[in-house]
Amino acid sequence: MEMNGARIVIECLLEQNVDVVFGYPGGTILNVYDALYDYEDRIKHILTAHEQGAAHAADGYARATGKTGVCFATSGPGSTNLVTGIATAYMDSVPVIFITCNVAYPLLGKDAFQEMDITGVTMPMTKCNYLVTDVTKLADIMREAFTVAESGRKGPILIDLMKDVTAAVTDFEPLEKAEHKNSGRLKKLFDRKSNVVVIPETEDDKVEQLAELVRSAKRPMIIAGGGIISSDASEELKRLAEKYNIPVACTMMGLGSFPSAHPLFPGMIGMHGSRLSNTTCAKSDLIISVGSRLNDRVALNPARFNEGKTLVQIDIDSSEQNKNLKAGLNLIGDAKNILTCLNNLLDEDDGRQDRWFYALNQPTHLTSASNHQDFLPIEIIRSIYAIAGDNVIMVTDVGQHQVWTTQNFPFSRPRQLITSGGFGTMGFGLGAAMGAKLGNPDIPVVEITGDGCFRMNCNELATVEHYQIPVITIIFNNGTLGMVRQWQSLLYDNRYSQTTLDRGPDFVKLAEAYGISGYSARTVSEFEASFREALNSGRAAVIDCRLGIDEKVSPMVQSGKHLTEFLLN
């Protein structure tokens, strides 16, 4: 059948079972939005307040559901407003398809109104991107983009369409998703076994080497990263840990891949990791890293991280192998496949590693350093769990509130925590929370943010109210850029340069101006009453929690120091 490019875009989204798109229209993408008008019964569009909010919402949707998110934007500033969101998804390996439209092809390169080489801008922060100048290739590119985004190490894709491509007409043949690999460009991709599509086969001899290392180790430990969640390998991880009594520490992105309440869980590892987790790592003789790039927030001092131990790195992306640390054994492949093979090779625990971890006898979680004993961040986190229970998704912005949440909330399952780990994007939270809630309508979604972060995304309250998205936003309002102030306190002689936020707005009044319930809390009892009322209402709410300006995150290890050299205990 004949169809213009704009309708082909929408039809291809339907082939991929896309049911929600986040975006913001503009001149060059108008043909796509005009086509979308006829599909409103099948694809829900969320008009955000800003393109960056749309990018984060598509990202949050993808993280919380395991599906691929979709985001629309127009050319020029519309496309560049996506850049931070694209980089955020890229750093945490999140599959999102960003679709932008550019000026008509004859105007390309002539500095036309709102022209931007967005494929050039985003090349370093996408798994791959496409500049579409021929409508006959559009359907295959759309299908290929989803396949690449979802295969191997997942990641964001950008498709930039010329405006005249969206208007041009060509033959279109609808296909079921299962048929894509046998058509057009995708057939060529599969035939040549491109690494961006085909997961590397597990090397049996290396899995056998790993099994022998596990058998002979006296103090083994596992570091679980976000790759465990991406590959749906949590059950295989738990089976391995329980079989040989191996403690499992999680990176921030790996939280939820192993139950926090499990006796083999020492806590988060790294700069703000628990004392038990960091100490366990230091004392281990074998570290099995799964789905983590072991970056500078985990291996703060690479030269000392491997002292007295063997490091095994399991990762689907060969470029991550030995990038930050030199491993004694590298296994390239899907974490679920490799852990399944490993479990099949290992017998039940023979006692050689029996309970070495428990002998360390340290608490798994430490509270934050505090000068205000009446209203602590940890008490807010505990109250959320006490009232909402385990059936909740926690979304955070970036800063002290993020670390208090990741240290203290008892995550029990994958995709329960949505946070920007790699890029550390302030302003991520509210958009991501909207996406998470739309992807999980039956699960309460709580956004934890700081007053600095919330100023960057509070415009999305308009989106929350209009679409009646019942996200509960909790502001850890300490009147400062808390994490930066903490560094200034500890390392810069209390020279608080441009971190004090002694200014508006009144967040309760701001919420009410958007038609959303606002609460102010200065004690635990006030917070609990507000949170319980907000949760029971089934509607969006903002709770402004006033905390002391000098509340600190602890533990804390300074960059470049060994994991056990705590700057704050």
RODO-2510 file (C-alpha; in nm, 4 decimals, decimal comma):
residues 569
     n   res          X          Y          Z
     1     m     0,0000     0,0000     0,0000
     2     e     0,1122     0,3582    -0,0615
     3     m     0,1820     0,5725     0,2438
     4     n     0,3725     0,8888     0,3258
     5     g     0,6770     0,8844     0,5500
     6     a     0,4950     1,0258     0,8512
     7     r     0,2415     0,7413     0,8522
     8     i     0,5181     0,4868     0,7976
     9     v     0,6798     0,6112     1,1200
    10     i     0,3589     0,5506     1,3135
    11     e     0,2902     0,2143     1,1500
    12     c     0,6425     0,0992     1,2377
    13     l     0,5869     0,2018     1,5990
    14     l     0,2737    -0,0118     1,6052
    15     e     0,4736    -0,3053     1,4661
    16     q     0,6988    -0,2686     1,7707
    17     n     0,3967    -0,2691     2,0060
    18     v     0,4634     0,0911     2,1115
    19     d     0,1636     0,2261     2,3010
    20     v     0,2995     0,5527     2,4431
    21     v     0,5205     0,8270     2,2992
    22     f     0,6611     1,1308     2,4804
    23     g     0,7330     1,4463     2,2886
    24     y     0,6888     1,8059     2,1838
    25     p     0,5860     1,9177     1,8325
    26     g     0,7337     2,1828     1,6069
    27     g     0,7476     2,2890     1,2451
    28     t     0,9603     2,0169     1,0870
    29     i     0,7875     1,7281     1,2647
    30     l     0,4325     1,8495     1,1978
    31     n     0,3671     1,5822     0,9334
    32     v     0,4388     1,3121     1,1909
    33     y     0,2106     1,4743     1,4460
    34     d    -0,0591     1,5122     1,1826
    35     a    -0,0363     1,1403     1,1105
    36     l    -0,0428     1,0636     1,4831
    37     y    -0,3810     1,2373     1,5033
    38     d    -0,5403     0,9367     1,3318
    39     y    -0,3793     0,6870     1,5721
    40     e    -0,4823     0,8390     1,9061
    41     d    -0,6834     0,5274     1,9912
    42     r    -0,3710     0,3100     1,9612
    43     i    -0,0780     0,5300     2,0656
    44     k    -0,1008     0,7651     2,3614
    45     h     0,1085     1,0799     2,3259
    46     i     0,2281     1,2647     2,6355
    47     l     0,2933     1,6316     2,5654
    48     t     0,5588     1,7343     2,8165
    49     a     0,6508     2,0854     2,9252
    50     h     0,9978     2,0596     2,7721
    51     e     1,1787     1,8217     2,5365
    52     q     1,4244     1,7233     2,8087
    53     g     1,1314     1,6107     3,0228
    54     a     1,0093     1,3990     2,7307
    55     a     1,3531     1,2396     2,6935
    56     h     1,3708     1,1514     3,0641
    57     a     1,0126     1,0230     3,0602
    58     a     1,0851     0,7874     2,7704
    59     d     1,3981     0,6762     2,9569
    60     g     1,2090     0,6168     3,2820
    61     y     0,9416     0,4222     3,0956
    62     a     1,2089     0,1980     2,9433
    63     r     1,3908     0,1382     3,2718
    64     a     1,0738     0,0578     3,4643
    65     t     0,9186    -0,1737     3,2046
    66     g     1,2094    -0,3295     3,0181
    67     k     1,0516    -0,2098     2,6920
    68     t     1,1964     0,0443     2,4498
    69     g     1,0926     0,4051     2,5088
    70     v     1,0052     0,6467     2,2276
    71     c     1,0464     1,0236     2,2137
    72     f     0,9595     1,2830     1,9460
    73     a     1,1099     1,6292     1,8947
    74     t     1,1383     1,8852     1,6212
    75     s     1,4559     2,0281     1,4666
    76     g     1,6998     2,2864     1,6019
    77     p     1,6437     2,3642     1,9709
    78     g     1,3850     2,0876     1,9932
    79     s     1,6459     1,8283     1,9036
    80     t     1,9270     1,9808     2,1088
    81     n     1,6998     1,9907     2,4128
    82     l     1,7076     1,6095     2,3961
    83     v     2,0850     1,5864     2,4260
    84     t     2,1093     1,5562     2,8054
    85     g     1,8359     1,2924     2,8055
    86     i     2,0075     1,0965     2,5288
    87     a     2,3393     1,1035     2,7150
    88     t     2,1641     0,9925     3,0347
    89     a     2,0157     0,6893     2,8594
    90     y     2,3439     0,6113     2,6861
    91     m     2,5516     0,6049     3,0040
    92     d     2,3086     0,3627     3,1703
    93     s     2,2473     0,1452     2,8591
    94     v     1,8762     0,2225     2,8272
    95     p     1,6937     0,1464     2,4975
    96     v     1,5152     0,4605     2,3770
    97     i     1,4309     0,5597     2,0186
    98     f     1,4576     0,9366     1,9681
    99     i     1,2847     1,0533     1,6505
   100     t     1,3570     1,4056     1,5291
   101     c     1,2763     1,5813     1,2039
   102     n     1,5087     1,8217     1,0276
   103     v     1,4673     2,0789     0,7526
   104     a     1,3881     1,9664     0,3985
   105     y     1,6794     1,8028     0,2175
   106     p     1,7410     2,0925    -0,0306
   107     l     1,7969     2,3232     0,2710
   108     l     2,0408     2,0932     0,4486
   109     g     2,3736     2,2604     0,5208
   110     k     2,2457     2,6106     0,4399
   111     d     2,1808     2,7307     0,7956
   112     a     1,8075     2,7219     0,7389
   113     f     1,5722     2,8222     1,0203
   114     q     1,6080     2,5741     1,3089
   115     e     1,8499     2,3537     1,1165
   116     m     2,0833     2,1422     1,3294
   117     d     2,3160     1,8525     1,2514
   118     i     2,1698     1,6501     1,5359
   119     t     2,3169     1,3225     1,4104
   120     g     2,6611     1,4816     1,4360
   121     v     2,5862     1,6205     1,7807
   122     t     2,4600     1,2884     1,9181
   123     m     2,7049     1,0517     1,7527
   124     p     2,9169     1,0100     2,0707
   125     m     2,6111     0,9402     2,2884
   126     t     2,4007     0,6994     2,0826
   127     k     2,4489     0,3351     2,0052
   128     c     2,4013     0,4452     1,6441
   129     n     2,2007     0,7112     1,4649
   130     y     2,0433     0,7642     1,1247
   131     l     1,9927     1,0567     0,8870
   132     v     1,6999     0,9552     0,6648
   133     t     1,6941     1,1230     0,3232
   134     d     1,5086     0,8541     0,1263
   135     v     1,1534     0,7541     0,2182
   136     t     1,1963     0,4104     0,0570
   137     k     1,4508     0,3230     0,3275
   138     l     1,2504     0,4596     0,6191
   139     a     1,0633     0,1447     0,7263
   140     d     1,3763    -0,0703     0,7284
   141     i     1,5644     0,1951     0,9269
   142     m     1,2864     0,2146     1,1853
   143     r     1,2872    -0,1636     1,2273
   144     e     1,6639    -0,1809     1,2397
   145     a     1,6777     0,0947     1,5024
   146     f     1,4572    -0,0990     1,7444
   147     t     1,6555    -0,4181     1,6867
   148     v     1,9866    -0,2464     1,7546
   149     a     1,8535    -0,0620     2,0607
   150     e     1,7264    -0,3849     2,2170
   151     s     2,0136    -0,6188     2,1250
   152     g     2,3448    -0,6872     2,2933
   153     r     2,4299    -0,3960     2,5196
   154     k     2,1124    -0,1901     2,5009
   155     g     2,1197     0,1787     2,4291
   156     p     1,9562     0,4845     2,2713
   157     i     1,9152     0,5412     1,8966
   158     l     1,8428     0,8683     1,7156
   159     i     1,6572     0,8813     1,3832
   160     d     1,6591     1,2219     1,2126
   161     l     1,4124     1,2518     0,9233
   162     m     1,4182     1,5196     0,6592
   163     k     1,0845     1,7024     0,6543
   164     d     1,0342     1,6170     0,2872
   165     v     1,0835     1,2487     0,3701
   166     t     0,7849     1,2645     0,6063
   167     a     0,5734     1,4010     0,3173
   168     a     0,7045     1,1738     0,0406
   169     v     0,4987     0,8673    -0,0567
   170     t     0,6196     0,5121    -0,1133
   171     d     0,4976     0,1523    -0,0948
   172     f     0,4762     0,0163     0,2602
   173     e     0,4360    -0,3475     0,3570
   174     p     0,3389    -0,4054     0,7217
   175     l     0,5345    -0,6807     0,8951
   176     e     0,5046    -0,8623     1,2230
   177     k     0,7987    -0,7939     1,4524
   178     a     0,9055    -1,1580     1,4289
   179     e     0,9423    -1,1201     1,0514
   180     h     1,1781    -0,8217     1,0648
   181     k     1,5027    -1,0176     1,0625
   182     n     1,4141    -1,1643     0,7234
   183     s     1,3516    -0,8306     0,5526
   184     g     1,5621    -0,5584     0,3944
   185     r     1,8420    -0,4046     0,5986
   186     l     1,7771    -0,6325     0,8963
   187     k     1,8412    -0,9471     0,6948
   188     k     2,1831    -0,8094     0,6026
   189     l     2,2522    -0,7247     0,9661
   190     f     2,1690    -1,0753     1,0835
   191     d     2,3461    -1,2399     0,7917
   192     r     2,6742    -1,0660     0,8667
   193     k     2,6333    -1,1308     1,2423
   194     s     2,6990    -0,7715     1,3415
   195     n     2,8097    -0,7330     1,7019
   196     v     2,5417    -0,4711     1,7558
   197     v     2,2752    -0,7359     1,6944
   198     v     2,4119    -1,0804     1,7775
   199     i     2,5107    -1,1545     2,1360
   200     p     2,8558    -1,3169     2,1469
   201     e     2,8431    -1,6874     2,2165
   202     t     2,9623    -1,7920     2,5576
   203     e     3,3116    -1,9407     2,5531
   204     d     3,2770    -2,2746     2,7321
   205     d     3,6439    -2,3019     2,8246
   206     k     3,6361    -1,9647     3,0000
   207     v     3,3243    -2,0587     3,1969
   208     e     3,5066    -2,3734     3,3072
   209     q     3,8014    -2,1587     3,4172
   210     l     3,5627    -1,9418     3,6167
   211     a     3,4041    -2,2471     3,7777
   212     e     3,7457    -2,3647     3,8905
   213     l     3,8243    -2,0208     4,0337
   214     v     3,5010    -2,0338     4,2338
   215     r     3,5784    -2,3817     4,3624
   216     s     3,9272    -2,2870     4,4762
   217     a     3,8519    -1,9401     4,6182
   218     k     3,8391    -1,9012     4,9938
   219     r     3,6792    -1,5557     4,9986
   220     p     3,4831    -1,4993     4,6760
   221     m     3,2616    -1,1970     4,6150
   222     i     3,0278    -1,0849     4,3367
   223     i     2,9808    -0,7250     4,2211
   224     a     2,6441    -0,6959     4,0450
   225     g     2,5959    -0,4088     3,8018
   226     g     2,3121    -0,2876     3,5837
   227     g     2,3867    -0,5590     3,3286
   228     i     2,2229    -0,8135     3,5604
   229     i     1,8963    -0,6215     3,5328
   230     s     1,9260    -0,5655     3,1569
   231     s     1,9785    -0,9357     3,0934
   232     d     1,7116    -1,0492     3,3427
   233     a     1,9715    -1,2550     3,5272
   234     s     1,8663    -1,1953     3,8881
   235     e     1,7523    -1,5517     3,9549
   236     e     2,0748    -1,6948     3,8136
   237     l     2,2738    -1,4525     4,0298
   238     k     2,0834    -1,5541     4,3429
   239     r     2,1308    -1,9222     4,2656
   240     l     2,5078    -1,8803     4,2306
   241     a     2,5389    -1,6746     4,5480
   242     e     2,3397    -1,9192     4,7597
   243     k     2,5133    -2,2262     4,6174
   244     y     2,8578    -2,1139     4,7355
   245     n     2,7699    -1,8597     5,0079
   246     i     2,9110    -1,5752     4,7981
   247     p     2,8292    -1,2209     4,9131
   248     v     2,6800    -0,9965     4,6429
   249     a     2,7489    -0,6229     4,6536
   250     c     2,5621    -0,4042     4,4072
   251     t     2,6681    -0,0961     4,2219
   252     m     2,4091     0,1805     4,2255
   253     m     2,2800     0,0658     3,8864
   254     g     2,2683    -0,2943     4,0059
   255     l     2,0484    -0,2322     4,3097
   256     g     1,7442    -0,4558     4,3009
   257     s     1,9229    -0,7300     4,1097
   258     f     1,9842    -0,9026     4,4442
   259     p     1,7423    -0,8669     4,7384
   260     s     1,8610    -0,6132     4,9952
   261     a     1,7165    -0,8220     5,2777
   262     h     1,9198    -1,1280     5,1769
   263     p     2,1822    -1,2303     5,4363
   264     l     2,4467    -1,2407     5,1604
   265     f     2,3895    -0,8754     5,0667
   266     p     2,6473    -0,6424     5,2247
   267     g     2,5045    -0,3289     5,0603
   268     m     2,6005    -0,0925     4,7835
   269     i     2,9704    -0,0748     4,6956
   270     g     3,1908     0,2204     4,6128
   271     m     3,2345     0,5853     4,7061
   272     h     2,9166     0,5825     4,9159
   273     g     2,9041     0,2081     4,9658
   274     s     2,8440     0,0453     5,3021
   275     r     3,1385    -0,0255     5,5272
   276     l     3,0597    -0,3959     5,5101
   277     s     3,0476    -0,4012     5,1301
   278     n     3,3736    -0,2120     5,0835
   279     t     3,5497    -0,4115     5,3533
   280     t     3,4288    -0,7394     5,2044
   281     c     3,5693    -0,6362     4,8680
   282     a     3,9039    -0,5483     5,0231
   283     k     3,9291    -0,8843     5,2016
   284     s     3,8112    -1,1041     4,9132
   285     d     4,0456    -1,3200     4,7063
   286     l     3,8129    -1,3487     4,4053
   287     i     3,5867    -1,0776     4,2631
   288     i     3,3347    -1,1703     3,9961
   289     s     3,2101    -0,8499     3,8348
   290     v     2,8920    -0,8984     3,6319
   291     g     2,7520    -0,6249     3,4113
   292     s     2,9535    -0,3404     3,5597
   293     r     3,2187    -0,1261     3,3956
   294     l     3,3873    -0,0838     3,7371
   295     n     3,4132     0,2893     3,6955
   296     d     3,5704     0,5512     3,9202
   297     r     3,2804     0,5417     4,1679
   298     v     3,3467     0,1713     4,2378
   299     a     3,7186     0,1261     4,1738
   300     l     3,8205     0,4587     4,3219
   301     n     4,1866     0,3586     4,3253
   302     p     4,2389     0,1202     4,0325
   303     a     4,6006     0,0499     4,1286
   304     r     4,4940    -0,0961     4,4646
   305     f     4,1541    -0,2437     4,3798
   306     n     4,2960    -0,5777     4,2643
   307     e     4,5522    -0,6193     4,5411
   308     g     4,5679    -0,9790     4,6612
   309     k     4,2790    -1,0993     4,4498
   310     t     4,1743    -1,2286     4,1105
   311     l     3,9276    -1,0185     3,9126
   312     v     3,6840    -1,1776     3,6685
   313     q     3,4866    -0,9437     3,4454
   314     i     3,1666    -1,0578     3,2745
   315     d     3,0221    -0,8072     3,0276
   316     i     2,8309    -0,8195     2,7020
   317     d     3,0289    -0,5271     2,5616
   318     s     3,3866    -0,6159     2,4710
   319     s     3,4872    -0,2489     2,4867
   320     e     3,4245    -0,2523     2,8634
   321     q     3,6640    -0,5414     2,9225
   322     n     3,9848    -0,4184     3,0892
   323     k     3,8842    -0,0550     3,0271
   324     n     3,9070     0,0573     3,3882
   325     l     4,0713    -0,2446     3,5527
   326     k     4,2838    -0,5272     3,4179
   327     a     4,1001    -0,8530     3,4815
   328     g     4,2568    -1,1941     3,5272
   329     l     3,9740    -1,3515     3,3291
   330     n     3,7370    -1,1849     3,0819
   331     l     3,4079    -1,3369     2,9680
   332     i     3,2221    -1,1581     2,6889
   333     g     2,8549    -1,2399     2,6612
   334     d     2,5085    -1,2151     2,8084
   335     a     2,5110    -1,2309     3,1886
   336     k     2,2105    -1,4628     3,2044
   337     n     2,3689    -1,7115     2,9645
   338     i     2,7062    -1,7096     3,1384
   339     l     2,5638    -1,7431     3,4912
   340     t     2,3356    -2,0246     3,3769
   341     c     2,6334    -2,2118     3,2311
   342     l     2,8373    -2,1482     3,5452
   343     n     2,5618    -2,2726     3,7758
   344     n     2,5295    -2,5895     3,5717
   345     l     2,9020    -2,6595     3,6143
   346     l     2,9155    -2,6035     3,9887
   347     d     2,8118    -2,8573     4,2480
   348     e     2,6351    -2,7588     4,5670
   349     d     2,8453    -2,5815     4,8283
   350     d     3,1079    -2,8137     4,9707
   351     g     3,1837    -2,5883     5,2661
   352     r     3,5144    -2,4388     5,1545
   353     q     3,3673    -2,0887     5,1391
   354     d     3,1215    -2,1557     5,4175
   355     r     3,0132    -1,8288     5,5726
   356     w     3,3453    -1,6436     5,5502
   357     f     3,1445    -1,3334     5,4789
   358     y     2,9460    -1,3542     5,8021
   359     a     3,2658    -1,3593     6,0052
   360     l     3,3197    -0,9926     5,9204
   361     n     3,0180    -0,9214     6,1430
   362     q     2,9541    -0,5623     6,0338
   363     p     2,6221    -0,3790     5,9949
   364     t     2,4969    -0,3729     5,6372
   365     h     2,3730    -0,0146     5,6376
   366     l     2,5003     0,3006     5,8007
   367     t     2,2893     0,6066     5,8609
   368     s     2,3791     0,9502     5,7373
   369     a     2,5966     1,1798     5,9442
   370     s     2,3628     1,4241     6,1136
   371     n     2,3432     1,7300     6,3306
   372     h     1,9617     1,7209     6,3430
   373     q     1,8355     1,4202     6,5312
   374     d     1,4644     1,4979     6,4999
   375     f     1,4160     1,4695     6,1212
   376     l     1,6699     1,2596     5,9350
   377     p     1,6724     1,1619     5,5688
   378     i     1,6970     0,7966     5,6650
   379     e     1,3758     0,8288     5,8647
   380     i     1,1934     0,9576     5,5587
   381     i     1,3141     0,6587     5,3552
   382     r     1,2146     0,4167     5,6302
   383     s     0,8722     0,5787     5,6620
   384     i     0,8095     0,5429     5,2889
   385     y     0,8801     0,1714     5,3127
   386     a     0,6771     0,1309     5,6317
   387     i     0,3704     0,2932     5,4727
   388     a     0,3947     0,1934     5,1055
   389     g     0,5620    -0,1430     5,1576
   390     d     0,7610    -0,3244     4,8941
   391     n     0,5128    -0,2627     4,6130
   392     v     0,6583     0,0719     4,5099
   393     i     0,8957     0,2091     4,2461
   394     m     1,1520     0,4583     4,3733
   395     v     1,2764     0,7238     4,1316
   396     t     1,5498     0,9683     4,2265
   397     d     1,7186     1,2776     4,0973
   398     v     2,0926     1,3111     4,1658
   399     g     2,2661     1,4211     4,4837
   400     q     2,2542     1,3466     4,8550
   401     h     1,8910     1,2369     4,8393
   402     q     1,9856     0,9816     4,5719
   403     v     2,2517     0,8250     4,7916
   404     w     2,0360     0,8266     5,1063
   405     t     1,7735     0,6409     4,9038
   406     t     2,0089     0,3885     4,7474
   407     q     2,1813     0,3216     5,0793
   408     n     1,8698     0,2715     5,2861
   409     f     1,5667     0,1612     5,0864
   410     p     1,5404    -0,2213     5,0857
   411     f     1,5167    -0,2878     4,7131
   412     s     1,3922    -0,6385     4,6512
   413     r     1,3591    -0,6718     4,2746
   414     p     1,4906    -0,5414     3,9443
   415     r     1,3518    -0,2149     3,8021
   416     q     1,2354    -0,1006     4,1448
   417     l     1,4989     0,1758     4,1441
   418     i     1,5087     0,4299     3,8616
   419     t     1,8064     0,6645     3,8857
   420     s     2,0711     0,8306     3,6706
   421     g     2,3885     0,6484     3,7683
   422     g     2,6417     0,7016     3,4917
   423     f     2,5669     1,0576     3,3800
   424     g     2,4401     1,1823     3,7158
   425     t     2,1716     1,4051     3,5654
   426     m     2,0102     1,6602     3,7931
   427     g     1,6555     1,7163     3,6692
   428     f     1,6105     1,3518     3,5664
   429     g     1,3660     1,2548     3,8375
   430     l     1,0225     1,3973     3,7626
   431     g     1,0254     1,3106     3,3926
   432     a     1,1526     0,9603     3,4695
   433     a     0,8864     0,9182     3,7382
   434     m     0,6136     1,0093     3,4885
   435     g     0,7439     0,7497     3,2451
   436     a     0,7764     0,4854     3,5153
   437     k     0,4206     0,5418     3,6322
   438     l     0,2736     0,5319     3,2819
   439     g     0,4551     0,2034     3,2289
   440     n     0,3371     0,0634     3,5644
   441     p    -0,0064     0,2135     3,6330
   442     d    -0,0832    -0,0270     3,9177
   443     i     0,2337     0,0372     4,1195
   444     p     0,2857     0,3524     4,3319
   445     v     0,5744     0,5671     4,2068
   446     v     0,7650     0,7883     4,4508
   447     e     1,0134     1,0462     4,3299
   448     i     1,2872     1,1492     4,5725
   449     t     1,4469     1,4793     4,4771
   450     g     1,6379     1,7715     4,6209
   451     d     1,5483     2,1373     4,6139
   452     g     1,8258     2,2034     4,3613
   453     c     1,7117     1,9251     4,1275
   454     f     1,3429     2,0063     4,1582
   455     r     1,4008     2,3598     4,0359
   456     m     1,5297     2,2045     3,7124
   457     n     1,2208     1,9973     3,6333
   458     c     0,9251     2,1371     3,8307
   459     n     0,7729     2,2636     3,5046
   460     e     0,6702     1,9021     3,4417
   461     l     0,4133     1,9357     3,7207
   462     a     0,1953     2,0743     3,4415
   463     t     0,2280     1,7388     3,2631
   464     v     0,1626     1,5439     3,5827
   465     e    -0,1560     1,7386     3,6514
   466     h    -0,2909     1,7428     3,2963
   467     y    -0,2586     1,3678     3,2439
   468     q    -0,3423     1,2875     3,6072
   469     i    -0,0203     1,0927     3,6621
   470     p    -0,0233     1,0084     4,0354
   471     v     0,3467     1,0551     4,1126
   472     i     0,4354     1,1493     4,4698
   473     t     0,7315     1,3893     4,4752
   474     i     0,9260     1,4144     4,7999
   475     i     1,1694     1,7050     4,8192
   476     f     1,4690     1,6735     5,0512
   477     n     1,4853     2,0485     5,0990
   478     n     1,8053     2,1440     5,2800
   479     g     1,8460     2,4852     5,1193
   480     t     2,1664     2,3940     4,9387
   481     l     2,3272     2,1904     4,6662
   482     g     2,3859     1,9298     4,9328
   483     m     2,6430     1,6970     4,7802
   484     v     2,8546     1,9854     4,6535
   485     r     2,8324     2,1564     4,9932
   486     q     2,9435     1,8319     5,1566
   487     w     3,2578     1,8325     4,9422
   488     q     3,3112     2,1989     5,0228
   489     s     3,2810     2,1199     5,3948
   490     l     3,5222     1,8287     5,3893
   491     l     3,7773     1,9330     5,1276
   492     y     3,7433     2,3067     5,0657
   493     d     3,7620     2,4525     5,4192
   494     n     3,3912     2,5363     5,4355
   495     r     3,4152     2,7801     5,1446
   496     y     3,0543     2,7600     5,0251
   497     s     3,0880     2,9138     4,6822
   498     q     2,7493     2,9343     4,5014
   499     t     2,5864     2,6345     4,6665
   500     t     2,3447     2,7949     4,9131
   501     l     1,9891     2,8068     4,7762
   502     d     1,8459     3,0845     4,9921
   503     r     1,5641     3,1679     4,7525
   504     g     1,2186     3,0632     4,6390
   505     p     0,9927     2,9219     4,5378
   506     d     0,7582     2,7994     4,8067
   507     f     0,7246     2,4445     4,6767
   508     v     0,3870     2,3866     4,8430
   509     k     0,2386     2,6954     4,6783
   510     l     0,4050     2,6000     4,3499
   511     a     0,2386     2,2582     4,3563
   512     e    -0,0958     2,4143     4,4367
   513     a    -0,0525     2,6614     4,1492
   514     y    -0,0366     2,3602     3,9173
   515     g    -0,3463     2,2104     4,0788
   516     i    -0,1514     1,9497     4,2761
   517     s    -0,1716     1,8876     4,6502
   518     g     0,1259     2,0304     4,8393
   519     y     0,2416     1,9422     5,1892
   520     s     0,5107     2,0745     5,4212
   521     a     0,6829     1,8434     5,6682
   522     r     0,9305     1,9305     5,9420
   523     t     0,8974     1,6202     6,1579
   524     v     0,8653     1,2477     6,0951
   525     s     0,5038     1,2463     6,2131
   526     e     0,4153     1,5338     5,9762
   527     f     0,5806     1,3529     5,6892
   528     e     0,4081     1,0236     5,7615
   529     a     0,0671     1,1892     5,7802
   530     s     0,1274     1,3748     5,4523
   531     f     0,2660     1,0722     5,2707
   532     r    -0,0132     0,8442     5,3871
   533     e    -0,2756     1,0954     5,2732
   534     a    -0,1042     1,1418     4,9362
   535     l    -0,0705     0,7674     4,8807
   536     n    -0,4336     0,6977     4,9725
   537     s    -0,5604     0,9765     4,7475
   538     g    -0,4337     0,8093     4,4322
   539     r    -0,3384     1,1512     4,2985
   540     a    -0,0162     1,3434     4,2461
   541     a     0,1350     1,5259     4,5408
   542     v     0,4423     1,7229     4,6432
   543     i     0,5828     1,6934     4,9960
   544     d     0,8401     1,9550     5,0964
   545     c     1,0616     1,8092     5,3714
   546     r     1,2749     2,0691     5,5502
   547     l     1,6111     1,9234     5,6512
   548     g     1,9226     2,0689     5,8109
   549     i     2,1656     2,2294     5,5685
   550     d     2,4614     2,0299     5,7012
   551     e     2,3149     1,6788     5,6817
   552     k     2,5830     1,4610     5,5246
   553     v     2,5944     1,1351     5,3343
   554     s     2,8079     0,8699     5,4954
   555     p     3,0039     0,6535     5,4454
   556     m     3,2122     0,8423     5,1941
   557     v     3,5422     0,7584     5,0289
   558     q     3,7355     1,0309     4,8516
   559     s     3,8160     0,9850     4,4820
   560     g     4,1518     0,8166     4,4351
   561     k     4,1488     0,6501     4,7771
   562     h     4,1154     0,2826     4,8566
   563     l     3,7651     0,1511     4,9248
   564     t     3,8296     0,1239     5,2985
   565     e     3,9840     0,4697     5,3451
   566     f     3,6651     0,6386     5,4596
   567     l     3,6588     1,0153     5,4694
   568     l     3,3320     0,9903     5,6625
   569     n     3,2283     0,6879     5,8638
***
